């Protein structure tokens, strides 16, 4: 994985943080952390889209963020585990992996 894709993954981690912050922040520090997470997340995603296909970057960013948010709900907030939810998260991640694999082909063609 190159540095550009790593920045997309890190952006998705920060996305999970700010989504959790939007729901659970109550004080000044929590809201401040949420705003910082939003800024870091979108900055990394925008920078990555300079070097990778924008649609693929956005799809990977949102897919990983969605999967991460669902997993964080389960781990941190005792959300019930439903098999249907896990199946759809797996399908989502397969789509993200597929897009990433297709973007490698486009990157090779461009080189």
Residue pairs with C-beta under 8 A, 6 or more apart in sequence:
1 9
4 48
4 51
4 52
5 48
5 52
5 60
5 100
7 44
7 45
7 47
7 48
8 44
8 45
8 48
8 52
8 57
8 60
8 61
8 64
9 64
10 44
11 40
11 41
11 42
11 43
11 44
11 45
11 48
11 61
12 41
12 60
12 61
12 64
12 65
12 68
13 68
14 37
14 38
14 40
14 41
14 44
15 37
15 41
15 61
15 62
15 64
15 65
15 68
15 69
16 65
16 68
16 69
16 72
17 33
17 34
17 37
17 41
18 34
18 35
18 37
18 38
18 41
19 65
19 69
20 69
20 72
20 76
21 30
21 31
21 33
21 34
21 37
22 34
24 30
25 31
25 33
25 34
45 57
45 58
45 61
48 57
49 57
49 58
52 103
52 107
53 103
53 106
56 99
56 100
56 102
56 103
59 95
59 96
59 99
60 96
60 99
60 100
63 92
63 93
63 95
63 96
64 93
64 96
66 89
66 92
67 89
67 92
67 93
70 79
70 85
70 89
71 89
73 79
74 80
74 81
